[in-house]
Amino acid sequence: MGENNHLNLVDLSHNQLDDDAGRMIASIIGIHGRKRDEIMWVYSIRGDQPDEDPELKGICDLNVSYNQLGSRALRDMCGPLRHDTWLRVKNFREILNA
């Protein structure tokens, strides 16, 4: 999933994901964000504009609602989510593990 540049929407809702999934999700978010940042960096050095919109090169929408994610998973995902300025939708409805 991390290497797929054509993946725009990731819907992981209703999968009973728990805290162990947080690190994996964070890794995928981080990979996609870094790829887009690198694209923009390369083009900015050359003074060019990319052929394709970097927003469409990777995950733009993430839905992890209705899972069993707890505070550890959220802590794992916090850094990549904070730094990924490309990720538009982050649906975290009803995720916290009681």
MIFI-684990 format. One record per residue (C-alpha): x, y, z negated; residue in three letters. Coordinates in nm, 2 decimals, decimal comma, padded with zeros to 4 digits. Layout:
N
      c1      c2      c3  code
       X       Y       Z   Ala
...
//
This chain:
98
      c1      c2      c3  code
   00,00   00,00   00,00   Met
   00,29   00,23  -00,07   Gly
   00,43   00,21   00,28   Glu
   00,10   00,26   00,47   Asn
   00,10   00,62   00,60   Asn
  -00,25   00,57   00,75   His
  -00,42   00,50   00,42   Leu
  -00,62   00,81   00,32   Asn
  -00,89   00,68   00,09   Leu
  -00,82   00,44  -00,19   Val
  -01,13   00,31  -00,38   Asp
  -01,02   00,10  -00,68   Leu
  -01,36   00,15  -00,86   Ser
  -01,54  -00,14  -01,03   His
  -01,23  -00,37  -01,04   Asn
  -01,19  -00,41  -01,41   Gln
  -00,84  -00,26  -01,39   Leu
  -00,68  -00,22  -01,73   Asp
  -00,37  -00,04  -01,87   Asp
  -00,14  -00,27  -01,69   Asp
  -00,26  -00,13  -01,35   Ala
  -00,16   00,23  -01,45   Gly
   00,20   00,20  -01,36   Arg
   00,12   00,03  -01,03   Met
  -00,12   00,31  -00,93   Ile
   00,12   00,57  -01,04   Ala
   00,39   00,42  -00,82   Ser
   00,17   00,42  -00,52   Ile
   00,06   00,78  -00,58   Ile
   00,42   00,89  -00,62   Gly
   00,54   00,72  -00,30   Ile
   00,27   00,89  -00,09   His
   00,33   01,23  -00,25   Gly
   00,71   01,21  -00,20   Arg
   00,67   01,11   00,17   Lys
   00,45   01,41   00,24   Arg
   00,69   01,64   00,05   Asp
   00,98   01,51   00,26   Glu
   00,79   01,56   00,58   Ile
   00,73   01,93   00,49   Met
   01,09   01,97   00,36   Trp
   01,24   01,85   00,69   Val
   01,01   02,07   00,90   Tyr
   01,07   02,37   00,68   Ser
   01,44   02,34   00,73   Ile
   01,40   02,34   01,11   Arg
   01,14   02,62   01,10   Gly
   00,89   02,39   01,28   Asp
   00,54   02,27   01,20   Gln
   00,47   01,90   01,18   Pro
   00,30   01,74   01,48   Asp
   00,04   01,59   01,24   Glu
  -00,12   01,73   00,93   Asp
   00,09   01,59   00,64   Pro
  -00,24   01,57   00,44   Glu
  -00,34   01,29   00,67   Leu
  -00,02   01,10   00,61   Lys
  -00,11   00,90   00,30   Gly
  -00,36   00,89   00,02   Ile
  -00,58   01,19  -00,01   Cys
  -00,87   01,05  -00,21   Asp
  -00,84   00,83  -00,51   Leu
  -01,12   00,67  -00,70   Asn
  -01,05   00,46  -01,01   Val
  -01,39   00,50  -01,17   Ser
  -01,57   00,23  -01,37   Tyr
  -01,26   00,05  -01,48   Asn
  -01,10  -00,05  -01,81   Gln
  -00,81   00,20  -01,79   Leu
  -00,70   00,33  -02,13   Gly
  -00,46   00,60  -02,26   Ser
  -00,15   00,41  -02,16   Arg
  -00,26   00,39  -01,79   Ala
  -00,35   00,76  -01,79   Leu
  -00,02   00,85  -01,94   Arg
   00,15   00,64  -01,66   Asp
  -00,05   00,82  -01,39   Met
  -00,01   01,17  -01,53   Cys
   00,33   01,26  -01,39   Gly
   00,26   01,15  -01,03   Pro
  -00,09   01,31  -01,03   Leu
   00,05   01,64  -01,16   Arg
   00,32   01,65  -00,89   His
   00,12   01,53  -00,60   Asp
  -00,03   01,85  -00,46   Thr
  -00,18   01,66  -00,16   Trp
  -00,41   01,43  -00,35   Leu
  -00,75   01,60  -00,34   Arg
  -01,00   01,38  -00,51   Val
  -00,93   01,19  -00,83   Lys
  -01,24   01,02  -00,96   Asn
  -01,19   00,91  -01,32   Phe
  -01,55   00,87  -01,42   Arg
  -01,62   00,61  -01,69   Glu
  -01,27   00,46  -01,71   Ile
  -01,16   00,48  -02,07   Leu
  -01,13   00,16  -02,25   Asn
  -01,32   00,18  -02,58   Ala
//
